[in-house]
Amino acid sequence: MKRKILAFVLSAAMMVGILSGCGTGSETETNTSGNETNQSSQGEGQDTQATPTEEKDVVTALLPPVSGTYQEKIMEYVDKFNEDNPNIEIQVTTASWEDMTQKLDIQVNAGSPPDIAFVGADGISKYLDLGMIIDLNEYLTDELSDFDDNVLNYFRNGDGTYGLPAYCEVQCIGGNKEKLEAAGIDWQDIQKNGWTYDEFREALKKGVESDGSNTSCYGFVFACAGVTAKDYFSIFVKNADMPATFDKDLKYAYTSKNMLTFLQDLRALIDDGSMPKELSSVDAGKRWNMMLTGQTMITGKGLSSFERSAYNNNKLLEEGASDAVEGSIPVEYIVLPVPVFEGQQNAYGAVDGYICLTGEKNPDKTHLQNVAKVAYFLASGERAANTCQELYLSPVCDSGRESYAQLDPIENKNEFNTECVKLLTTQIAEARPDIPAELSAKAIKIEDEVIVPKFQGLLSGEVTPEEMYQAIVSAAQDAFGEDGCVSD
């Protein structure tokens, strides 16, 4: 155990993005300027004095700002739980998304992680390798059936269940309704039936507004500065007939010739003039600013909560408020699926939730049972309903849906968007609990050291699609051997 914990230092960099909500990178909350809302409030649950005859079992949790008011509401929930469960006391430490990674790394490296942490499902393989994550099958039975199985599967590996989902956020793209319609794009049909890459490419050309060499509006802009380029690659590659990094025979999938075609197709969107040549320097804030100021018809990545962000900025414009985004125009945000390059629609589902950890203290069964009970409390019912409503998502558990039905409906919600997200949620790429943790770790290493930097070079024009493809093939064959890679 100690040796593996010390080894964690060497892989700490791999944690970046996994704890970002949304995944890398994942943006969970966006204000009207398009920047992630990173609350840095620090706090802990209030201590409740145990009775002299019974010592409380303390369960610790490290939680980020999952939604705009999550960290405030979670303290209210915790106080109520502590009141109703005299033998257990939840103690919460809150952190911003940036602080979350550092705090968890430090505690894990010290061998004393929190009992519960909020992470992306992609992160469980690391904790499995460290031997620090708890299999909830040993402590929960009926509670697991509360969750949608296709979403819960993201927290499974082999026969174990290593976390409980708070939500499934479909990461896709989104458009400006007025500009889509001006370009003759039937967005309602696309929401229902999707579109091919060729249809997408031609639609983007129609969205470009230019005067000679000066482009005032692009067809498509995606945030690709730094590690956000990973989002563009990861979200789109699932629709290139590569829904996972390994096929069902556990061969590394990105060595397929589909990868070369996929890279050529993405580069073509820049060469067409439908995307900025400076795409690799566009960060999340600039991307959203370009959407609100009419400089792009379609933006990515797209999250359900962007509809609310656009609506809030529209209200500020109507009121003549000074804090509306400078130069912005009224925008009605439309959810759109990612185009299909090859195969079928495989939406990218960012599944985040609660994992239970154990370090060198070797807690007894009673404590672990209480930890699992608290994790289920946080992931279900009223807590799930309020979090999902604030993020414009549908709960992924029955108890959450029951509580959601009791909430006041969201005002001015575009129901076409709601139905599109529901459909895309049914189309998320299948979870792959059959992929061994050690293979996943090697694939992440290739992603961090080869795919992300080469993809940034591809977007800036410094690397050709052929060069990037060969770099992936070489790294994969070194890691998995030729027989461990797809060859078609």
C-alpha positions in Angstrom: 0.0 0.0 0.0 2.7 2.5 1.0 4.6 1.8 -2.2 1.5 2.4 -4.3 0.6 5.6 -2.4 4.1 7.0 -3.0 3.8 6.1 -6.7 0.8 8.3 -6.8 3.1 11.4 -7.0 4.3 10.2 -10.4 0.8 10.0 -11.8 -0.7 13.1 -10.1 -0.6 15.0 -13.3 -3.1 12.5 -14.8 -5.6 13.8 -12.3 -5.9 17.1 -14.1 -9.3 17.4 -15.7 -10.8 14.3 -14.2 -12.0 16.3 -11.2 -13.2 19.2 -13.3 -16.7 18.5 -13.4 -17.1 18.3 -16.3 -14.9 16.8 -17.3 -11.6 18.1 -18.6 -12.3 19.1 -18.7 -15.5 19.5 -17.8 -17.3 22.9 -17.2 -20.2 22.5 -14.9 -21.2 26.1 -14.3 -20.8 29.0 -16.6 -21.7 32.6 -15.9 -22.8 35.1 -18.6 -19.2 35.7 -19.6 -18.7 32.0 -20.3 -16.1 31.4 -17.6 -16.4 28.5 -15.2 -17.8 29.6 -11.8 -15.1 28.4 -9.4 -16.2 29.0 -5.9 -13.3 28.9 -3.5 -15.2 28.9 -0.2 -13.7 26.7 2.4 -15.7 25.2 5.2 -16.5 22.1 7.2 -19.7 20.7 8.5 -20.5 21.9 12.0 -19.5 19.5 14.7 -22.3 18.0 16.7 -21.4 17.0 20.3 -21.7 13.2 20.8 -23.5 11.9 23.8 -21.2 10.7 26.6 -22.4 7.2 26.1 -22.0 7.0 22.3 -19.2 8.3 20.2 -20.2 9.4 16.7 -18.7 7.8 13.7 -17.3 10.6 11.6 -17.5 10.4 7.8 -15.5 13.0 5.9 -16.2 14.3 2.4 -14.3 16.6 0.0 -16.7 18.3 -2.4 -16.3 20.9 -5.2 -18.9 23.4 -6.4 -20.9 20.9 -8.4 -23.4 23.6 -9.2 -23.8 27.3 -8.4 -25.5 26.8 -5.0 -24.4 23.2 -4.3 -21.9 24.0 -1.6 -24.4 26.1 0.3 -27.2 23.5 0.0 -25.0 20.6 0.9 -24.3 22.0 4.3 -28.1 22.2 4.9 -28.5 18.6 3.8 -25.6 17.5 6.1 -27.0 19.2 9.1 -30.3 17.4 8.6 -28.6 14.1 8.1 -26.5 14.5 11.3 -29.7 15.4 13.1 -31.5 12.3 11.8 -28.6 9.9 12.4 -27.3 10.3 15.9 -24.6 7.7 15.4 -23.0 9.3 12.3 -21.6 12.8 11.7 -20.7 14.0 8.2 -17.9 16.5 8.1 -17.6 18.3 4.8 -14.7 20.2 3.4 -15.5 22.3 0.3 -13.0 23.3 -2.3 -12.9 25.1 -5.7 -12.4 22.8 -8.7 -8.7 23.8 -8.8 -8.1 23.3 -5.1 -10.0 20.0 -5.3 -7.3 18.3 -7.3 -4.5 19.5 -5.1 -6.3 18.7 -1.8 -7.2 15.2 -2.9 -3.8 14.4 -4.2 -2.1 15.5 -1.0 -4.5 13.4 1.2 -4.2 10.4 -1.1 -0.4 10.6 -1.1 -0.4 10.8 2.7 -2.5 7.7 2.9 -5.4 9.5 4.6 -7.9 10.4 1.9 -11.4 11.6 2.7 -14.0 8.9 3.1 -15.9 10.4 0.2 -14.8 12.5 -2.8 -16.5 13.8 -5.8 -14.7 12.8 -9.0 -15.3 11.9 -12.7 -16.0 8.2 -13.3 -12.8 8.1 -15.5 -10.8 8.4 -12.4 -11.7 5.2 -10.7 -9.0 3.1 -12.5 -6.3 5.1 -10.7 -7.7 4.4 -7.3 -8.2 0.8 -8.1 -4.6 0.6 -9.1 -3.7 2.2 -5.7 -6.0 -0.2 -3.8 -7.7 2.7 -2.1 -11.3 2.6 -3.5 -14.2 0.7 -1.9 -16.4 -1.7 -3.8 -19.9 -0.6 -2.8 -21.4 -4.0 -3.7 -20.3 -5.1 -0.3 -22.3 -2.4 1.5 -25.2 -1.4 -0.7 -27.9 -3.7 -2.2 -31.3 -2.2 -3.0 -29.7 1.3 -3.1 -27.8 0.4 -6.3 -31.0 -0.4 -8.1 -32.1 3.2 -7.6 -29.7 4.3 -10.3 -30.0 4.0 -14.1 -27.9 1.0 -14.9 -26.3 2.4 -18.1 -25.0 5.4 -16.0 -24.0 3.4 -12.9 -21.9 1.2 -15.2 -19.5 4.1 -15.6 -18.5 3.5 -12.0 -18.1 -0.2 -12.5 -14.9 -2.2 -13.2 -15.0 -5.9 -13.5 -17.6 -7.1 -11.0 -17.1 -4.1 -8.6 -19.1 -0.9 -8.3 -16.8 1.9 -7.2 -19.0 5.0 -7.1 -22.5 6.5 -7.3 -23.4 9.0 -10.1 -24.6 12.5 -9.3 -25.6 13.1 -12.9 -24.8 12.3 -16.5 -23.9 15.5 -18.5 -24.1 15.0 -22.2 -21.3 17.0 -23.7 -22.2 18.1 -27.2 -22.4 21.3 -29.2 -24.9 24.2 -29.4 -26.0 26.8 -31.8 -27.5 30.3 -32.0 -31.2 29.7 -33.1 -31.4 32.9 -35.2 -28.2 32.2 -37.1 -29.1 28.5 -37.6 -32.4 29.4 -39.2 -30.8 32.2 -41.3 -28.5 29.5 -42.7 -31.4 27.3 -43.6 -30.5 24.6 -41.0 -33.4 22.5 -39.7 -32.2 22.3 -36.1 -35.3 20.5 -34.9 -34.8 17.7 -37.3 -31.1 17.5 -36.3 -32.0 17.3 -32.7 -34.2 14.3 -33.4 -32.3 12.5 -36.1 -28.7 13.8 -35.9 -26.5 14.6 -38.9 -23.5 13.2 -40.7 -20.1 14.8 -40.8 -20.7 15.9 -44.5 -24.0 17.6 -43.6 -22.3 19.3 -40.6 -19.4 20.5 -42.8 -21.7 22.0 -45.4 -23.9 23.6 -42.7 -20.9 25.3 -41.1 -19.9 26.9 -44.4 -23.4 28.5 -44.6 -22.8 30.0 -41.1 -19.7 31.9 -42.1 -20.1 35.7 -42.5 -17.1 37.4 -44.1 -16.1 40.5 -46.0 -13.0 39.6 -48.1 -10.4 38.3 -45.7 -12.2 39.6 -42.6 -14.5 37.0 -41.0 -17.1 38.4 -38.6 -18.8 35.1 -37.8 -17.5 31.6 -38.0 -19.6 28.5 -38.6 -18.1 26.7 -35.5 -15.8 27.5 -32.6 -14.6 25.0 -30.0 -12.5 25.9 -27.0 -9.1 24.3 -27.7 -6.5 26.2 -25.7 -4.3 24.0 -23.6 -5.9 20.8 -22.2 -9.3 21.9 -23.5 -8.2 20.5 -26.9 -8.7 17.1 -25.2 -12.5 17.8 -25.0 -12.7 18.4 -28.8 -10.9 15.2 -29.6 -12.6 13.0 -27.0 -16.2 14.2 -27.6 -16.0 13.9 -31.4 -13.9 10.7 -31.7 -16.8 8.7 -30.2 -18.8 9.3 -33.4 -15.9 8.1 -35.6 -16.8 4.5 -34.8 -14.4 4.5 -31.8 -16.7 4.8 -28.8 -13.9 3.7 -26.4 -10.1 3.5 -26.4 -10.3 -0.3 -26.6 -12.5 -2.5 -28.7 -14.4 -5.5 -27.3 -11.3 -7.7 -27.8 -9.4 -5.2 -25.6 -7.3 -4.0 -28.5 -6.3 -0.3 -28.6 -8.8 1.3 -30.9 -7.1 4.5 -32.0 -4.7 2.8 -34.3 -7.7 2.1 -36.7 -7.6 3.8 -40.1 -10.8 5.6 -39.0 -8.5 7.7 -36.8 -6.6 9.1 -39.8 -9.8 9.9 -41.6 -11.2 11.5 -38.4 -8.2 13.8 -38.0 -8.3 14.8 -41.7 -12.0 15.7 -41.3 -11.4 17.9 -38.3 -8.5 19.7 -39.9 -10.7 20.3 -43.0 -13.1 22.4 -41.0 -10.3 24.9 -40.3 -9.0 24.8 -43.9 -12.6 25.5 -45.1 -12.6 28.7 -43.1 -15.5 27.5 -41.0 -13.3 27.6 -37.9 -10.7 30.1 -36.8 -7.1 29.3 -37.8 -6.2 30.4 -34.3 -8.5 27.7 -32.8 -5.7 26.4 -30.5 -5.6 29.7 -28.7 -9.4 29.9 -28.0 -10.2 29.1 -24.3 -13.5 28.5 -22.7 -14.2 32.1 -21.9 -13.4 33.4 -25.4 -15.4 30.6 -27.0 -18.5 31.6 -25.0 -17.9 35.3 -25.6 -17.8 34.7 -29.3 -21.1 32.9 -29.1 -22.8 35.7 -27.1 -21.4 38.4 -29.4 -22.5 36.8 -32.6 -19.0 35.7 -33.8 -20.0 32.0 -34.3 -23.1 30.1 -35.3 -22.2 27.0 -33.4 -20.1 26.5 -30.3 -18.5 23.7 -28.3 -18.3 22.0 -26.0 -21.9 22.5 -25.3 -23.6 21.9 -21.9 -27.2 22.0 -20.9 -26.6 24.9 -18.5 -25.5 27.1 -21.4 -29.1 27.7 -22.2 -29.6 29.3 -18.9 -26.4 31.4 -19.2 -27.6 32.7 -22.6 -31.0 33.5 -21.2 -29.5 35.3 -18.2 -27.4 37.5 -20.5 -30.5 38.2 -22.6 -32.3 39.5 -19.5 -29.4 41.8 -18.7 -29.5 43.2 -22.2 -33.2 43.8 -21.9 -32.6 45.7 -18.6 -29.8 47.6 -20.0 -27.5 46.3 -17.2 -23.9 47.2 -17.4 -22.8 43.6 -16.5 -24.2 42.1 -19.7 -21.3 40.8 -21.8 -19.9 43.7 -23.8 -21.0 43.7 -27.4 -23.4 40.8 -26.8 -26.6 40.2 -28.7 -29.7 38.2 -27.8 -29.0 34.5 -28.2 -31.4 31.6 -27.9 -29.2 28.6 -27.3 -30.0 25.4 -29.1 -28.6 22.0 -28.1 -27.2 20.1 -31.0 -25.7 16.5 -31.3 -22.1 15.9 -32.5 -22.1 14.8 -36.1 -21.5 11.2 -37.0 -18.3 10.5 -38.9 -18.6 6.7 -39.0 -20.9 4.2 -37.4 -23.7 5.3 -35.1 -24.4 8.2 -32.7 -22.4 7.7 -29.5 -22.9 10.7 -27.3 -20.2 11.7 -24.8 -21.5 11.3 -21.3 -19.5 13.0 -18.5 -20.6 10.9 -15.5 -19.4 12.4 -12.2 -20.2 11.3 -8.7 -19.2 10.1 -5.3 -16.5 7.5 -4.6 -15.6 6.0 -1.2 -11.9 5.8 -0.3 -9.8 4.1 2.4 -6.2 4.7 3.2 -3.8 3.2 5.8 -6.3 3.4 8.7 -8.0 0.2 7.7 -11.4 1.2 9.0 -13.8 -1.5 10.2 -16.9 -2.8 8.5 -19.2 -0.6 10.5 -17.4 2.6 9.4 -17.4 1.5 5.8 -21.1 0.7 6.0 -21.7 4.2 7.3 -19.5 5.7 4.5 -21.6 3.9 1.9 -24.8 5.1 3.5 -23.6 8.7 3.4 -22.5 8.4 -0.3 -25.9 7.1 -1.2 -27.6 10.0 0.7 -25.5 12.6 -1.2 -26.2 11.0 -4.6 -29.9 10.4 -4.3 -33.3 12.0 -3.6 -33.6 15.7 -3.0 -29.8 16.3 -3.3 -29.8 14.8 -6.8 -33.0 16.6 -7.9 -31.8 20.1 -6.9 -28.3 19.6 -8.4 -29.7 18.3 -11.7 -32.3 21.1 -12.0 -29.7 23.7 -11.5 -27.5 22.1 -14.2 -30.5 21.7 -16.5 -30.2 18.0 -16.4 -32.5 15.1 -15.6 -31.7 12.9 -12.5 -30.2 9.5 -13.1 -31.9 7.8 -10.2 -35.6 7.0 -9.4 -35.5 8.8 -6.0 -34.0 11.9 -7.7 -36.7 11.9 -10.3 -39.4 11.6 -7.7 -38.0 14.6 -5.9 -37.5 16.5 -9.1 -41.2 16.2 -9.9 -42.0 18.1 -6.7 -39.8 21.1 -7.7 -41.1 24.2 -9.3 -40.6 24.0 -13.1 -37.8 26.0 -14.7 -39.1 29.1 -16.3 -38.5 29.9 -20.0 -37.0 26.4 -20.6 -36.7 25.4 -24.3 -38.5 22.0 -24.3 -36.9 21.1 -27.6 -33.6 21.2 -25.8 -34.9 19.2 -23.0 -36.1 16.4 -25.3 -32.8 16.5 -27.3 -30.8 16.0 -24.1 -33.0 13.2 -23.0 -32.5 11.5 -26.3 -28.8 12.0 -26.3 -28.6 10.6 -22.8 -30.0 7.3 -24.1 -27.3 7.4 -26.8 -24.3 7.8 -24.6 -21.4 5.5 -25.4 -21.6 2.2 -23.6 -19.6 2.1 -20.3 -16.7 -0.3 -20.5 -16.2 -1.9 -17.0 -14.4 -4.8 -18.8 -11.3 -2.7 -19.6 -8.7 -3.6 -17.0 -7.4 -0.6 -14.9 -3.8 -1.2 -16.1 -4.8 -0.9 -19.8 -6.8 2.3 -19.0 -3.8 3.8 -17.2 -1.5 3.2 -20.3 -4.2 4.7 -22.6 -4.3 7.8 -20.4 -0.6 8.1 -20.6 -0.7 8.0 -24.4 -3.5 10.6 -24.4 -1.6 13.0 -22.1 1.9 12.6 -23.8 1.0 12.1 -27.4 -2.6 12.8 -28.4 -3.2 16.1 -26.6 0.1 17.8 -27.7 -0.1 16.4 -31.3 -3.8 17.4 -31.6 -2.9 21.0 -30.5 -0.3 20.9 -33.2 -2.8 19.7 -35.7 -5.2 22.5 -34.9 -2.4 25.1 -35.3 -1.2 23.6 -38.6 2.2 22.5 -37.2 1.3 18.8 -37.4 -0.4 17.0 -40.3 -3.1 14.4 -39.7 -0.8 11.7 -41.1 2.0 12.7 -38.6 -0.4 12.7 -35.7 -1.8 9.3 -36.7 1.7 7.7 -37.0 2.7 9.1 -33.6 -0.4 7.5 -32.0 0.3 4.2 -33.8 4.0 4.2 -32.6 3.1 5.0 -29.0 0.3 2.4 -28.9 2.4 -0.4 -30.3 5.2 0.4 -27.8 2.6 0.2 -25.0 0.4 -2.7 -26.1 2.4 -4.5 -28.8 1.2 -4.8 -32.4 -1.2 -7.6 -31.4 -2.7 -5.4 -28.8 -3.7 -2.7 -31.3 -6.5 -2.6 -33.9 -5.1 -3.1 -37.4 -7.5 -2.6 -40.3 
